[in-house]
Amino acid sequence: MKPNETITPHGGTLINCFANNVNKLSEEAKKLTSITVTKRVLCDLEMFAIGAFSPLDGFVGKKDYESIVENMRLSNSLIWPIPITLQVNKEIYEKVKSQNKIALKDESGKIVATLNLKEIYEPDLKKEAELVFRTSDLNHPAVKYLFEAGEYYLAGDIKVLKSTYDEFPEYNLGCAKTREIFSEKGWKQVVAFQTRNPVHRAHEYLLRVALETVDGLMLHPTMGETKGDDIPANIRMKCYKEILEKYFPKNRTLLCIMPASMRYAGPREAILHAIIRKNYGCSHFIIGRDHAGVGNYYGTYDAQKIFSEFNPNELGITLLFFEHSFYCKACDEMASYKTCPHDASNHMILSGTKVREMLKNGEIPPVEFTRPEIAKILIESMREKTVA
């Protein structure tokens, strides 16, 4: 790379799926057969539009789908771990099967995109569940969605009329914008950190260690559809702003949201998340313990081990693997099993359940675990939820 030049997008080209002539396409879309899509699909549309799913320009066809499920690659052999699909039931299939182009509506009935319907196919959902999610258990949230959303996949390129994600617009920067920002700041090496939780002290430790070796840090929380028991996006945003404002250098950090829905695919989703950060212009990506996991479906470090199946040069982004970190009373600082020689009796490790219990009771967890400012934000949000 040349000075101030950002990393090449996945597949070589940054895709933009926003429509050029919105007014013309909007009028055309009104005459098309339309279907209503879920919030998860709306998030996928946004990710297509802003280039985060480059080189994809729409929902994958059968040839790519089968290659992704079986080999974690597109049919042209480019690494791609999870099929991005538009799933419909029999009723909708009958409605659109003779159409060449359809309109996609949000739940309020507003047309948000058009789909050039190139293909309709019946996927092997059981095979997809077992290979992509490593389980066919309906207790897995994405597997449940997969088996309930319908028997058919619609494939084709899409054009998005306007942003389909309306929260935190000032932080929904998109891939072209972050690349521009990195270039302006002179950040050649940028590390991204993914989270769907508030940042606690263990996270801070990872971020600081990573930031020592690169030019800039992009805190990049997932803000699309998550599990019902995850902390609401607006509360998490307050926490992220607080942490960056008080404890990190402003000239070396950027807060940017990722408007994607979590699929909780563990190892495979870790690969997708790395590709997405590459498209945003990041050269490095942090993979911690149980990345994109849910329940006990994946091993603690499976999301790190899976990258050994690929040539690092082929993936095109540097992975930073971190073990579980904690506060060690003997070391008197944050550490991990790689750096701390002391036994577990010296380690301060609190489970998520224990922390939620403390917050619910209005108790601030130990400062070694979380910043008091963050705990207060979470306690207040719990009180407001209880009152409501």
Backbone torsions as a table, in degrees:
resi	resn	phi	psi	omega
1	MET	NA	144.8	175.0
2	LYS	-78.2	162.1	177.5
3	PRO	-53.4	134.8	178.8
4	ASN	67.0	7.5	177.9
5	GLU	-90.3	132.2	-177.7
6	THR	-85.6	165.9	-178.0
7	ILE	-60.8	147.2	179.6
8	THR	-68.1	136.3	177.9
9	PRO	-61.1	159.8	179.6
10	HIS	-64.1	126.4	-177.9
11	GLY	85.9	-7.0	173.7
12	GLY	100.7	-20.4	-175.9
13	THR	-133.9	133.5	176.2
14	LEU	-83.6	120.0	-175.8
15	ILE	-85.6	143.8	173.7
16	ASN	-128.6	112.2	-176.4
17	CYS	-100.7	11.1	173.3
18	PHE	-72.9	139.8	-179.9
19	ALA	-67.8	141.9	177.6
20	ASN	-76.5	-49.0	-179.7
21	ASN	-106.9	85.4	-172.8
22	VAL	-64.0	-44.6	-177.2
23	ASN	-61.8	-44.5	-179.9
24	LYS	-64.4	-45.5	-179.1
25	LEU	-67.6	-35.1	179.0
26	SER	-62.1	-43.1	178.7
27	GLU	-66.1	-40.3	178.3
28	GLU	-64.8	-41.2	-176.5
29	ALA	-63.5	-30.6	-179.9
30	LYS	-62.4	-24.0	-177.4
31	LYS	-93.2	-6.1	-177.3
32	LEU	-86.9	156.4	168.5
33	THR	-62.8	135.6	-175.5
34	SER	-122.6	153.8	173.3
35	ILE	-133.3	152.3	177.5
36	THR	-94.1	133.0	-177.2
37	VAL	-110.7	160.7	-177.4
38	THR	-78.6	170.9	177.8
39	LYS	-63.1	-35.7	178.4
40	ARG	-62.0	-42.2	179.0
41	VAL	-66.4	-37.9	176.5
42	LEU	-59.1	-39.6	176.9
43	CYS	-65.1	-40.7	177.5
44	ASP	-62.5	-41.2	178.1
45	LEU	-58.8	-42.4	178.9
46	GLU	-64.0	-41.4	-179.2
47	MET	-66.0	-38.5	173.4
48	PHE	-61.0	-48.5	-172.2
49	ALA	-60.8	-42.5	-174.4
50	ILE	-87.3	2.4	176.4
51	GLY	89.6	1.7	-175.6
52	ALA	-67.9	-25.3	178.4
53	PHE	-97.8	15.9	178.8
54	SER	-54.3	136.9	12.8
55	PRO	-94.2	12.5	179.8
56	LEU	-70.1	138.8	175.4
57	ASP	-118.1	13.6	179.0
58	GLY	172.1	-172.6	-176.5
59	PHE	-73.2	134.9	-169.0
60	VAL	-71.3	145.3	175.5
61	GLY	-81.8	176.9	-172.7
62	LYS	-61.3	-41.4	-177.9
63	LYS	-61.8	-47.0	177.6
64	ASP	-67.4	-41.1	-179.5
65	TYR	-55.5	-50.6	-177.4
66	GLU	-64.9	-37.4	179.3
67	SER	-67.3	-40.1	179.0
68	ILE	-64.5	-49.1	-177.6
69	VAL	-60.7	-43.6	-174.2
70	GLU	-85.2	-35.0	-170.3
71	ASN	-124.0	-2.6	-175.6
72	MET	59.4	35.7	178.5
73	ARG	-143.8	151.9	169.3
74	LEU	-69.8	168.7	-178.1
75	SER	-64.9	-18.1	175.9
76	ASN	-88.4	6.8	176.1
77	SER	83.9	0.1	177.1
78	LEU	-69.7	135.7	-178.8
79	ILE	-58.9	127.1	173.7
80	TRP	-158.4	116.2	-166.6
81	PRO	-93.1	-22.4	-174.8
82	ILE	-131.9	128.5	179.3
83	PRO	-71.0	131.0	176.1
84	ILE	-97.2	109.0	-168.3
85	THR	-129.2	159.2	174.1
86	LEU	-113.9	106.8	-171.5
87	GLN	-98.0	132.7	-179.7
88	VAL	-136.7	159.8	179.2
89	ASN	-91.5	-179.6	-175.8
90	LYS	-60.3	-40.3	-178.3
91	GLU	-61.9	-45.2	179.6
92	ILE	-70.9	-36.5	176.3
93	TYR	-55.9	-47.9	179.5
94	GLU	-61.4	-32.5	-177.9
95	LYS	-72.3	-33.9	-171.8
96	VAL	-112.5	-5.9	-169.3
97	LYS	-60.3	-24.9	-179.1
98	SER	-99.2	5.7	-176.6
99	GLN	-94.3	148.6	174.7
100	ASN	-96.8	-22.3	-178.5
101	LYS	-148.7	136.4	-180.0
102	ILE	-133.1	162.1	176.7
103	ALA	-101.8	145.0	177.8
104	LEU	-110.6	129.6	-177.8
105	LYS	-113.7	151.7	171.6
106	ASP	-85.3	-178.9	-173.4
107	GLU	-69.4	-14.6	176.4
108	SER	-87.5	-4.2	179.3
109	GLY	93.9	5.2	-179.5
110	LYS	-84.8	132.4	177.0
111	ILE	-72.7	125.6	-176.0
112	VAL	-115.4	-19.1	-176.9
113	ALA	-163.5	165.8	172.2
114	THR	-121.6	151.2	179.3
115	LEU	-125.0	120.9	170.6
116	ASN	-77.0	102.4	-171.0
117	LEU	-78.4	97.1	-175.6
118	LYS	-92.4	-22.3	-172.5
119	GLU	-161.6	144.2	170.3
120	ILE	-128.9	131.0	-178.8
121	TYR	-144.6	160.7	178.4
122	GLU	-101.0	113.6	-178.8
123	PRO	-81.4	162.1	171.8
124	ASP	-90.9	91.4	-172.9
125	LEU	-66.0	-35.5	179.8
126	LYS	-66.2	-43.0	178.0
127	LYS	-63.7	-42.8	178.5
128	GLU	-60.4	-45.1	-179.8
129	ALA	-60.6	-47.0	-174.2
130	GLU	-71.3	-31.4	-179.2
131	LEU	-89.0	-40.8	-177.2
132	VAL	-80.8	-45.5	-176.2
133	PHE	-102.7	-5.5	179.4
134	ARG	62.8	22.2	178.3
135	THR	-165.1	152.7	171.6
136	SER	-114.3	17.6	-179.2
137	ASP	-72.8	124.4	-178.3
138	LEU	-69.4	-9.7	174.9
139	ASN	-74.5	-16.3	173.3
140	HIS	-75.9	123.2	-172.8
141	PRO	-58.4	-38.6	-179.2
142	ALA	-75.2	-33.1	177.1
143	VAL	-67.7	-40.7	176.7
144	LYS	-58.9	-46.3	177.5
145	TYR	-60.0	-45.3	-176.9
146	LEU	-58.2	-45.9	-176.0
147	PHE	-80.1	-13.4	-177.1
148	GLU	-106.3	-14.9	-171.4
149	ALA	-82.1	-16.0	177.4
150	GLY	139.7	168.4	-173.4
151	GLU	-97.0	-5.2	-173.5
152	TYR	-124.8	151.3	173.0
153	TYR	-116.4	133.4	173.8
154	LEU	-97.9	133.9	-176.6
155	ALA	-125.8	148.7	176.6
156	GLY	151.3	168.7	-179.7
157	ASP	-78.8	153.9	-175.6
158	ILE	-123.7	156.1	170.8
159	LYS	-128.1	126.2	-176.4
160	VAL	-100.1	129.1	-176.0
161	LEU	-75.8	-39.1	178.1
162	LYS	-157.5	168.3	-178.9
163	SER	-53.6	132.6	179.1
164	THR	-98.1	7.8	177.7
165	TYR	-127.5	113.2	-170.6
166	ASP	-105.8	5.3	178.0
167	GLU	-91.0	144.1	175.4
168	PHE	49.0	52.0	-176.3
169	PRO	-57.6	-30.9	-179.2
170	GLU	-70.2	-15.2	179.2
171	TYR	-109.3	-5.4	177.3
172	ASN	-88.9	78.6	-167.2
173	LEU	-81.6	-30.0	-176.9
174	GLY	78.0	164.5	-171.4
175	CYS	-70.9	-40.0	-179.6
176	ALA	-64.4	-39.8	-177.7
177	LYS	-69.5	-45.0	-179.7
178	THR	-63.5	-37.4	176.8
179	ARG	-62.0	-40.7	177.7
180	GLU	-63.6	-43.1	179.7
181	ILE	-63.8	-45.7	179.6
182	PHE	-58.8	-42.4	-179.5
183	SER	-64.8	-43.6	179.7
184	GLU	-62.4	-37.7	-178.9
185	LYS	-80.6	-9.7	-177.2
186	GLY	76.1	22.3	179.4
187	TRP	-84.4	106.3	176.1
188	LYS	-86.5	-38.4	178.1
189	GLN	-112.3	119.6	-176.4
190	VAL	-128.6	129.6	177.8
191	VAL	-103.2	136.2	177.8
192	ALA	-107.3	144.2	176.2
193	PHE	-125.4	124.3	-179.8
194	GLN	-95.8	137.9	174.1
195	THR	-155.2	151.5	170.6
196	ARG	-122.3	15.2	179.4
197	ASN	-128.2	164.3	172.0
198	PRO	-61.5	152.3	179.8
199	VAL	-79.2	121.6	175.5
200	HIS	-108.5	-176.7	-171.2
201	ARG	-62.7	-33.8	177.8
202	ALA	-64.4	-40.7	176.0
203	HIS	-62.6	-45.7	179.6
204	GLU	-54.2	-42.3	-179.5
205	TYR	-59.2	-46.9	179.2
206	LEU	-61.0	-44.0	-177.3
207	LEU	-63.7	-42.2	-179.1
208	ARG	-67.5	-41.5	178.1
209	VAL	-61.2	-45.7	-179.6
210	ALA	-65.1	-41.0	-176.7
211	LEU	-66.7	-20.9	176.7
212	GLU	-65.7	-22.1	-171.4
213	THR	-109.8	-5.0	-176.8
214	VAL	-129.1	178.2	-178.0
215	ASP	-84.3	-32.9	-175.9
216	GLY	-153.8	160.8	179.6
217	LEU	-120.7	128.9	171.5
218	MET	-108.7	109.6	172.9
219	LEU	-78.1	117.5	-165.9
220	HIS	-129.2	72.2	-177.5
221	PRO	-70.5	145.5	173.9
222	THR	-76.0	123.2	-175.1
223	MET	-122.0	12.5	175.1
224	GLY	-84.2	-155.7	-177.6
225	GLU	-70.7	129.0	178.1
226	THR	-126.1	-174.1	178.6
227	LYS	-67.4	155.0	-177.6
228	GLY	-62.1	-26.5	-177.8
229	ASP	-94.3	2.5	174.5
230	ASP	-72.5	152.1	-179.6
231	ILE	-66.0	133.5	-177.3
232	PRO	-54.5	148.7	-174.6
233	ALA	-59.7	-41.0	-176.7
234	ASN	-65.5	-33.2	178.2
235	ILE	-72.0	-41.7	178.8
236	ARG	-62.6	-38.6	179.8
237	MET	-62.0	-38.5	176.3
238	LYS	-60.0	-41.5	-179.7
239	CYS	-66.2	-43.7	-178.8
240	TYR	-62.7	-43.9	-179.6
241	LYS	-62.9	-41.1	-178.7
242	GLU	-63.1	-45.7	-179.0
243	ILE	-63.4	-49.0	-177.4
244	LEU	-66.5	-37.1	-178.7
245	GLU	-65.6	-40.8	-171.9
246	LYS	-98.8	-23.6	-168.8
247	TYR	-127.7	4.2	178.3
248	PHE	-134.6	149.7	179.2
249	PRO	-67.5	126.7	-175.6
250	LYS	-63.3	-31.3	-176.6
251	ASN	-81.2	-0.1	-179.3
252	ARG	-126.6	13.8	-179.3
253	THR	-134.5	154.0	176.4
254	LEU	-143.0	130.9	174.7
255	LEU	-100.2	121.8	-178.7
256	CYS	-142.8	132.5	-180.0
257	ILE	-87.3	153.6	172.0
258	MET	-110.8	109.7	-174.5
259	PRO	-80.0	43.1	-178.6
260	ALA	-100.9	153.1	172.0
261	SER	-87.7	139.3	174.4
262	MET	-71.4	137.7	174.4
263	ARG	-107.4	-12.0	178.5
264	TYR	55.3	42.9	-179.2
265	ALA	-94.0	11.4	174.0
266	GLY	55.6	-119.6	-175.9
267	PRO	-54.1	-47.4	-178.6
268	ARG	-65.9	-35.0	179.8
269	GLU	-71.7	-28.0	175.9
270	ALA	-61.7	-40.4	177.4
271	ILE	-64.5	-45.6	178.5
272	LEU	-60.2	-42.7	-179.5
273	HIS	-64.2	-35.0	176.8
274	ALA	-66.2	-44.0	178.9
275	ILE	-62.0	-42.3	179.3
276	ILE	-59.9	-44.6	-179.6
277	ARG	-66.6	-33.4	174.1
278	LYS	-60.7	-41.4	178.9
279	ASN	-67.2	-31.4	176.5
280	TYR	-73.1	-10.9	178.0
281	GLY	103.2	10.3	-179.7
282	CYS	-84.3	141.8	179.7
283	SER	-94.3	-20.2	-177.2
284	HIS	-132.7	151.3	179.2
285	PHE	-143.9	131.9	-179.0
286	ILE	-86.1	128.8	172.9
287	ILE	-119.1	113.5	179.5
288	GLY	-99.3	-155.7	-178.8
289	ARG	-76.8	141.4	173.7
290	ASP	50.8	45.5	-179.7
291	HIS	-62.2	128.5	177.8
292	ALA	58.9	24.8	-179.1
293	GLY	-87.7	169.0	175.6
294	VAL	-153.4	140.5	-179.8
295	GLY	56.8	-140.3	-179.6
296	ASN	-119.0	33.4	-175.3
297	TYR	-78.3	-20.4	-176.4
298	TYR	-130.4	150.9	175.3
299	GLY	-69.0	157.2	-174.8
300	THR	-53.0	-39.6	-176.3
301	TYR	-118.6	21.0	178.0
302	ASP	-60.5	-34.4	-178.1
303	ALA	-70.3	-16.0	173.5
304	GLN	-90.5	-42.6	-175.8
305	LYS	-62.3	-31.9	-174.8
306	ILE	-62.7	-26.2	-177.9
307	PHE	-69.2	-17.3	178.1
308	SER	-68.8	-13.1	179.5
309	GLU	-79.9	-5.5	-177.0
310	PHE	-125.0	152.9	172.5
311	ASN	-73.6	122.8	-177.4
312	PRO	-54.5	-36.4	179.6
313	ASN	-66.6	-30.4	-180.0
314	GLU	-71.2	-39.6	179.3
315	LEU	-69.9	-39.6	171.0
316	GLY	83.0	16.1	174.9
317	ILE	-142.6	143.7	-178.1
318	THR	-85.4	126.4	-179.9
319	LEU	-94.9	135.3	174.6
320	LEU	-110.5	110.0	-177.8
321	PHE	-94.3	127.8	178.5
322	PHE	-122.4	141.7	172.9
323	GLU	-84.6	172.5	178.4
324	HIS	-60.1	130.6	179.6
325	SER	-110.8	161.9	-172.9
326	PHE	-162.4	169.8	173.4
327	TYR	-92.0	128.2	177.8
328	CYS	-105.4	122.0	-178.5
329	LYS	-67.5	-32.6	179.6
330	ALA	-73.7	-40.6	176.6
331	CYS	-74.4	-24.5	-175.9
332	ASP	61.9	38.6	177.8
333	GLU	-169.0	172.0	175.3
334	MET	-70.2	145.0	-178.8
335	ALA	-156.5	-179.6	173.8
336	SER	-137.0	176.9	180.0
337	TYR	-66.5	-17.8	177.9
338	LYS	-78.0	-24.9	-173.1
339	THR	-116.0	-14.0	-175.5
340	CYS	-105.4	128.2	-179.2
341	PRO	-90.5	-5.0	-171.6
342	HIS	-88.4	157.9	-177.5
343	ASP	-78.6	171.9	-171.7
344	ALA	-61.1	-23.1	-179.3
345	SER	-64.0	-19.8	178.9
346	ASN	-92.8	-6.5	-173.4
347	HIS	-94.7	131.6	177.1
348	MET	-97.4	102.2	-179.4
349	ILE	-126.6	119.7	179.1
350	LEU	-110.9	134.4	177.2
351	SER	-73.4	156.6	176.8
352	GLY	-58.8	-37.7	179.5
353	THR	-62.7	-44.6	-180.0
354	LYS	-63.7	-41.9	-179.8
355	VAL	-64.9	-44.9	178.9
356	ARG	-60.9	-38.6	178.4
357	GLU	-62.9	-44.5	179.3
358	MET	-63.5	-45.7	-179.3
359	LEU	-63.5	-40.0	179.4
360	LYS	-61.7	-33.0	179.5
361	ASN	-88.1	5.8	179.5
362	GLY	77.3	15.6	-179.8
363	GLU	-94.3	134.5	176.8
364	ILE	-85.1	121.9	178.8
365	PRO	-60.7	162.3	-179.5
366	PRO	-52.8	144.1	-178.3
367	VAL	-61.9	-23.8	177.5
368	GLU	-69.8	-18.1	-179.5
369	PHE	-98.1	-44.4	-178.1
370	THR	-145.8	152.5	176.4
371	ARG	-68.5	137.7	179.2
372	PRO	-56.5	-36.0	179.9
373	GLU	-61.7	-38.9	-179.9
374	ILE	-70.6	-42.5	178.5
375	ALA	-58.8	-41.1	-179.4
376	LYS	-63.9	-41.0	177.7
377	ILE	-60.4	-43.8	-178.3
378	LEU	-69.1	-39.0	178.3
379	ILE	-63.9	-44.3	179.5
380	GLU	-61.6	-41.1	-179.3
381	SER	-65.0	-36.2	178.3
382	MET	-68.2	-38.8	177.3
383	ARG	-63.4	-44.1	-179.7
384	GLU	-62.5	-39.8	179.8
385	LYS	-65.7	-38.8	179.8
386	THR	-66.5	-41.6	179.4
387	VAL	-65.4	-42.7	179.5
388	ALA	-63.6	NA	NA
